[in-house]
Amino acid sequence: MKELTQKTQVTLLEAMIDGSKVGTIVTDPSQKDNPIIYTNKTFIDMTGYTQQEVIGRNCRFLQGPDTAKEDIGKMKKAIANEEKIMLTLLNYRKDGSPFWNRLAIEPVRIEDKLYFIGTQTDITLERAQQQAIMANESEIEKLMLPILSVQENVATVALVGTMNFQRFETLKVKICEYVQEHRIEHAIIDITGLSWNEKSPLYWFTQIYDALRIMGSKLYVTGISPAAAQQFANDLERDSRLTTFSTIEKALNFITLQSGGKNISVD
């Protein structure tokens, strides 16, 4: 097999680096202010600067008013100590638009000469998605009041606002965790302040019912208004597992009566 010449290897390597989705720069700390001496095409496309505008400059030109000073300090310390570092910081393109940069810096010695290789990945979209998920989880928390133990082995939670399948999935997880931790045998979900855009959420409630049944607990749904009753009616004819009441008080009375004046256990 014929070996590639050094020139061919270098050309192929540059093509691979330029075709990468990761921006790459090399800096030379032996020169004043540790300037950039190499950059791939991805870095140029990511930042909007030309090759001529980048080469010979310290990469701090990517920093801006909202770049965390704490992160800048961490980078300076890592470079001074010749240590690897990875962090996510807010950088700015040539046009002033911000982007979230997952930056990795690694010291490399070649023939006893030190260089720093920096790789940059634009994770702005990923960051926005994470923030959207966190905001949605926060909204879910606001729309679900705390789970409370009202009697021995009996817990209630009131739902408010407009709910959807994702919120019910979160509710299912939280109720199951609470039931397990506090050894709850009867869980009451009150839907007095709840509305939903979909046709009927009965299927979602039966999913919670089945999860609790496996754990040895039983689910009751209260706060059934006339409007909710009409939406539930057809589904309940096909699936009568769910026990419903108009108020939490009636559900508690039912539990008490079934236990002969004491809380009952569910097999």
C-alpha positions in Angstrom: 0.0 0.0 0.0 1.4 3.4 -1.0 1.7 5.8 1.8 0.4 9.3 1.6 2.9 12.1 1.4 3.2 14.5 4.2 1.8 17.3 2.0 -1.2 15.1 1.1 -1.8 14.2 4.8 -1.7 17.9 5.8 -4.1 18.8 3.0 -6.6 16.1 3.9 -6.3 17.0 7.6 -7.1 20.7 6.8 -10.1 19.6 4.7 -11.4 17.4 7.5 -11.0 20.3 10.0 -12.6 22.8 7.7 -15.5 20.4 7.1 -16.1 20.0 10.8 -19.1 21.5 12.6 -16.7 22.6 15.4 -14.8 25.8 15.1 -11.0 25.4 15.8 -8.3 27.9 16.6 -4.6 27.5 17.6 -2.9 30.2 19.7 0.8 30.8 20.4 1.5 31.8 24.0 5.2 32.5 23.2 4.0 35.6 21.2 2.7 38.7 22.9 -0.9 38.4 24.1 -1.2 34.8 23.0 -2.5 35.5 19.5 -4.5 33.2 17.1 -2.1 31.7 14.5 -4.6 29.3 12.9 -8.3 29.0 12.4 -10.5 26.7 10.5 -13.3 27.8 8.1 -16.0 26.8 10.6 -14.8 29.3 13.1 -14.8 32.0 10.5 -18.4 31.1 9.5 -19.5 30.9 13.1 -18.2 34.3 14.1 -18.5 36.3 10.9 -15.0 37.6 11.0 -12.5 37.1 8.1 -9.3 35.1 8.4 -7.3 38.4 8.1 -9.4 39.9 11.0 -8.7 37.0 13.3 -5.1 35.9 12.8 -2.8 37.8 15.2 -5.4 38.7 17.7 -6.2 37.4 21.1 -9.5 35.6 21.1 -11.0 37.9 23.7 -12.5 39.9 20.8 -15.4 37.4 21.0 -16.3 38.5 24.5 -18.9 41.1 25.1 -20.9 43.0 27.8 -22.7 39.9 29.1 -19.8 37.4 28.9 -19.5 36.1 32.5 -16.3 37.5 34.1 -16.1 34.4 36.2 -15.7 32.3 33.1 -13.1 34.7 31.7 -11.2 34.3 35.0 -11.4 30.5 34.7 -9.9 30.6 31.2 -7.1 32.8 32.2 -6.2 30.6 35.1 -6.3 27.4 33.0 -4.1 29.0 30.4 -1.6 30.3 33.0 -1.4 26.8 34.5 -1.3 25.0 31.1 -4.5 23.1 32.0 -7.4 21.8 30.0 -10.7 23.5 30.5 -14.2 23.2 29.1 -17.0 25.7 29.7 -20.0 27.3 28.1 -19.9 31.1 27.8 -21.7 33.9 25.9 -19.7 35.2 22.9 -20.5 37.7 20.2 -20.2 37.6 16.4 -18.8 40.4 14.3 -22.4 41.8 13.7 -22.9 42.0 17.5 -25.3 39.0 17.8 -24.7 36.8 20.8 -24.3 33.0 20.7 -23.6 30.4 23.3 -20.2 28.8 22.8 -19.2 25.5 24.3 -15.5 26.1 24.5 -12.7 23.6 25.1 -9.1 24.7 25.5 -6.2 22.2 25.6 -2.5 22.9 25.9 -0.3 21.0 23.4 3.5 20.8 23.3 5.2 20.1 19.9 9.0 19.8 20.0 8.9 21.5 23.4 6.9 24.4 22.1 3.6 25.2 23.7 0.4 25.9 21.8 -3.2 26.1 22.8 -5.9 24.5 20.7 -9.4 25.9 21.2 -12.6 24.3 19.9 -15.9 26.1 19.8 -19.4 24.7 19.3 -22.4 26.9 18.8 -25.0 25.5 21.2 -27.4 28.5 21.0 -30.3 26.4 19.8 -29.6 23.7 22.4 -29.5 26.3 25.1 -32.8 27.8 24.0 -34.4 24.4 24.0 -33.1 23.7 27.6 -34.4 27.1 28.8 -37.8 26.3 27.2 -37.9 23.0 29.0 -37.0 24.7 32.3 -39.7 27.3 31.8 -42.2 24.7 31.0 -41.3 22.7 34.1 -41.6 25.9 36.1 -45.1 26.5 34.6 -46.0 22.9 35.5 -45.0 23.5 39.1 -47.2 26.7 39.2 -50.2 24.8 37.8 -49.9 22.0 40.3 -50.4 22.8 44.0 -48.4 20.9 46.6 -49.3 17.3 47.4 -50.6 17.3 50.9 -51.3 14.5 53.4 -54.7 15.2 54.8 -55.2 12.0 56.8 -53.1 9.0 57.6 -52.4 7.3 54.3 -54.5 9.8 52.4 -53.0 12.6 50.2 -54.5 15.2 47.9 -53.3 17.5 45.1 -55.3 20.2 43.4 -54.8 21.0 39.7 -55.3 24.5 38.3 -55.1 26.1 34.8 -55.0 24.4 31.4 -53.4 21.0 31.5 -52.0 18.8 28.7 -50.5 15.4 28.4 -47.0 16.5 29.3 -48.2 18.1 32.5 -50.1 14.9 33.4 -46.9 12.9 32.8 -45.1 15.2 35.3 -48.1 14.8 37.7 -47.9 11.0 37.5 -44.2 11.0 38.4 -44.6 13.4 41.3 -47.6 11.5 42.8 -45.9 8.2 42.4 -42.8 9.5 44.2 -44.9 11.0 47.0 -47.0 7.9 47.4 -43.9 5.8 47.7 -42.1 8.1 50.1 -45.0 8.7 52.5 -46.7 5.2 52.1 -49.9 6.7 50.9 -52.8 4.3 50.2 -55.4 6.8 48.8 -54.5 9.7 46.5 -57.1 12.3 45.6 -56.7 14.6 42.6 -59.0 17.6 42.7 -59.7 19.1 39.3 -62.0 22.0 40.4 -59.7 24.6 38.9 -58.6 22.5 35.9 -59.4 23.0 32.2 -58.1 21.2 29.2 -57.9 21.7 25.4 -58.2 18.1 24.4 -61.4 16.2 24.3 -61.3 14.3 27.6 -58.3 13.6 29.9 -59.9 10.5 31.4 -57.3 8.3 29.7 -54.5 10.3 31.4 -56.1 9.8 34.8 -56.4 6.1 34.2 -52.7 6.0 33.5 -52.1 7.5 36.9 -54.6 5.1 38.4 -52.8 2.1 36.9 -49.4 3.3 38.1 -50.7 3.8 41.7 -52.6 0.5 41.6 -49.3 -1.3 40.9 -47.8 0.5 43.9 -50.7 -0.7 46.1 -52.6 2.7 46.2 -55.9 3.9 44.8 -56.8 7.1 43.0 -59.9 9.2 43.3 -60.8 12.2 41.2 -62.8 15.1 42.8 -64.1 18.4 41.7 -66.2 16.9 38.9 -68.3 19.8 37.5 -71.4 19.2 35.3 -69.3 20.2 32.3 -66.5 17.8 33.2 -69.1 15.0 34.0 -70.4 15.3 30.4 -66.9 15.0 29.0 -66.1 12.1 31.2 -69.5 10.2 30.7 -68.8 8.4 27.5 -65.3 7.3 28.6 -66.5 6.1 32.0 -69.0 3.8 30.3 -66.2 2.0 28.6 -63.8 2.2 31.6 -65.3 2.3 35.1 -62.1 1.8 37.1 -61.9 5.5 38.1 -63.8 6.6 41.2 -65.1 10.2 41.0 -66.7 12.6 43.5 -67.9 16.2 43.3 -65.8 17.3 46.3 -62.8 16.2 48.3 -65.0 16.0 51.4 -67.2 13.3 49.8 -64.1 11.3 48.7 -62.8 11.4 52.3 -66.2 10.4 53.7 -66.2 7.5 51.2 -62.8 6.3 52.2 -63.7 6.5 55.9 -67.0 4.6 55.4 -65.3 1.9 53.4 -62.8 1.4 56.3 -65.5 1.3 58.9 -64.5 4.6 60.4 -60.8 4.0 59.8 -58.6 4.5 56.7 -58.8 1.4 54.5 -55.9 -0.5 52.9 -56.0 -1.3 49.3 -55.0 -4.9 48.2 
